[in-house]
Amino acid sequence: MEGSEELESSLLTQPWASVCFGESAFLAKACFTDTGYILLISDLSSVWYESADAEAVGQRSKELNKRLTVPVSSFLHRLCNLMCPLLAGQPDAATSFSCHRAAGGLSLHVKSELSGLPFYWDFHCCPAPVEMVSRHLVRPLIRMSLALQYQVQELTSLLLQKDAEIEDYRESGAALSRDRLRTEPFQEKMFQQNFMAESLPQICGAGEGQAFASALQQLYTAVTQQEAKQARKRQRSGEELQDTEGPAPAAETAEHPSPPPPSQEDETASSSEGTMLASSPAQKPRLPAAKAKPKKAKGLFS
């Protein structure tokens, strides 16, 4: 399980690439190590993945390549050499890829050579969980959109500053030596309207295969690297906080300790005391004694 988590963490910073299998366009990303691999692939309608460790790779290689007796690491190295050029847009001409969609997932079949013998491999991909789709596709795309929005705002600010600088030169008597370099002052609202009306339809009509161009791949990698960095920072902070607090003392964990059960002698004494109180006659409350009035001293004139 730990190795699978490490593979997925390494996969996070790998950019998506546009690939074609036959007439079908996909987005894919993969990560290979000496102990396994993980593959993530999407047609923008569904997302599939496969994660395989060294044991699974060894078992499948025996089933598909019975004539090849090479270490598992050699199979993984060969798979990496076949998939990486494909993701980079430079597939090997001697290697063929084909995919087959089924109700339970997607299978990617690879046919090539290894050590002069035919080499076959099947990736058996199942539907990716929602958390994986969110982590590798949804959240990075949202952050990329925010980054591009801030970039546009900064460029707009620079254009307005340049227009103010050019206007200052013009008012100082400066003139262009080449009239073809003259530009109109930048108007943000007009630019946005023209972009929505003219450029956006062309971008949306380019097809799904152009989803991740080179510049967007770099931005995706930068965004996911920041996310991985923040995740490691949060993990370290949690571990430090746990180490600082330490385990709670046993006396504090018992919120309401149960009193020990009363002994037989205590129960007998309580019963006797209750019997004595019940059998004694009720005493009437005594009224306070009235104070005697002081007598007047008899004098001569009484």
RALIN-V766707 format. One record per residue. N is the residue number from 1. PHI is phi in whole degrees, -180 to 180 (999 if undefined). PSI is psi in whole degrees, 0 to 359 (NA if undefined). Layout:
N,PHI,PSI
N,PHI,PSI
This chain:
1,999,320
2,-64,319
3,-64,323
4,-65,320
5,-66,322
6,-66,320
7,-62,316
8,-68,324
9,-64,321
10,-69,326
11,-67,331
12,-57,318
13,-85,0
14,-81,130
15,-75,155
16,-71,147
17,-130,146
18,-87,124
19,-132,157
20,-127,133
21,-120,104
22,70,236
23,-101,5
24,-100,134
25,-100,139
26,-137,163
27,-110,137
28,-145,155
29,-152,150
30,-151,158
31,-141,128
32,-122,138
33,-133,182
34,-74,350
35,-116,3
36,159,188
37,-152,164
38,-142,135
39,-126,135
40,-127,128
41,-142,144
42,-147,146
43,-107,17
44,69,6
45,-115,325
46,-138,162
47,-130,131
48,-125,160
49,-153,161
50,-143,134
51,-123,124
52,-133,135
53,-94,182
54,-62,324
55,-65,315
56,-66,321
57,-64,318
58,-64,319
59,-66,317
60,-70,325
61,-65,327
62,-68,327
63,-76,324
64,-95,334
65,-132,73
66,-69,336
67,-86,348
68,-97,125
69,-122,83
70,-130,160
71,-62,157
72,-60,324
73,-62,329
74,-69,321
75,-61,314
76,-65,321
77,-64,320
78,-67,318
79,-62,320
80,-63,318
81,-69,338
82,-87,321
83,-82,323
84,-63,315
85,-62,325
86,-63,315
87,-70,335
88,-85,0
89,84,14
90,-131,67
91,-67,151
92,-74,131
93,-66,335
94,-86,2
95,-117,137
96,-118,143
97,-124,140
98,-147,148
99,-126,154
100,-137,123
101,-93,137
102,-131,171
103,-64,328
104,-95,359
105,164,208
106,-141,137
107,-115,132
108,-115,118
109,-102,131
110,-119,135
111,-131,122
112,-154,206
113,-134,152
114,-148,122
115,57,36
116,78,4
117,-116,154
118,-60,140
119,-126,127
120,-124,147
121,-152,143
122,-123,124
123,-92,119
124,-102,98
125,-98,137
126,-113,165
127,-58,134
128,-76,143
129,-67,159
130,-60,319
131,-62,322
132,-67,318
133,-63,317
134,-64,318
135,-71,321
136,-96,345
137,-130,304
138,-69,303
139,-62,316
140,-61,322
141,-66,323
142,-65,316
143,-66,324
144,-64,320
145,-62,318
146,-65,318
147,-63,317
148,-66,325
149,-65,315
150,-64,324
151,-64,317
152,-63,319
153,-63,319
154,-67,319
155,-65,322
156,-62,318
157,-63,319
158,-65,321
159,-63,318
160,-65,323
161,-67,320
162,-64,319
163,-62,319
164,-65,323
165,-67,317
166,-64,320
167,-65,324
168,-66,319
169,-62,318
170,-64,317
171,-68,336
172,-83,0
173,99,3
174,-72,147
175,-136,151
176,-74,138
177,-79,336
178,-127,116
179,-67,337
180,-69,346
181,-86,357
182,-68,136
183,-128,157
184,-87,152
185,-58,142
186,-73,130
187,-120,112
188,-62,314
189,-64,318
190,-65,321
191,-63,315
192,-63,320
193,-64,316
194,-67,324
195,-64,315
196,-65,325
197,-84,329
198,-113,307
199,-76,320
200,-62,317
201,-60,325
202,-69,322
203,-66,315
204,-69,336
205,-89,3
206,-73,342
207,102,159
208,-73,340
209,-69,343
210,-100,25
211,-65,322
212,-123,94
213,-77,176
214,-60,316
215,-64,322
216,-70,328
217,-63,318
218,-65,319
219,-66,320
220,-61,315
221,-62,318
222,-64,319
223,-67,314
224,-70,330
225,-65,321
226,-65,320
227,-64,317
228,-64,322
229,-64,317
230,-67,324
231,-65,318
232,-65,322
233,-65,318
234,-65,322
235,-65,316
236,-64,320
237,-64,320
238,-65,319
239,-67,319
240,-65,320
241,-64,320
242,-67,320
243,-68,325
244,-69,316
245,-70,317
246,71,176
247,-71,144
248,-71,139
249,-60,153
250,-65,328
251,-68,330
252,-84,339
253,-74,335
254,-90,100
255,-71,314
256,-131,86
257,-65,139
258,-78,132
259,-67,153
260,-66,149
261,-65,140
262,-64,143
263,-78,171
264,-67,326
265,-67,319
266,-62,318
267,-64,321
268,-66,318
269,-65,318
270,-63,321
271,-66,318
272,-66,319
273,-64,319
274,-65,323
275,-68,319
276,-65,320
277,-67,322
278,-72,327
279,-84,339
280,-72,139
281,-67,149
282,-72,133
283,-94,137
284,-76,144
285,-70,135
286,-81,135
287,-80,148
288,-66,139
289,-67,137
290,-72,141
291,-77,137
292,-75,136
293,-73,136
294,-69,137
295,-82,141
296,-74,137
297,-74,131
298,-79,122
299,-103,193
300,-74,331
301,-101,16
302,-76,NA
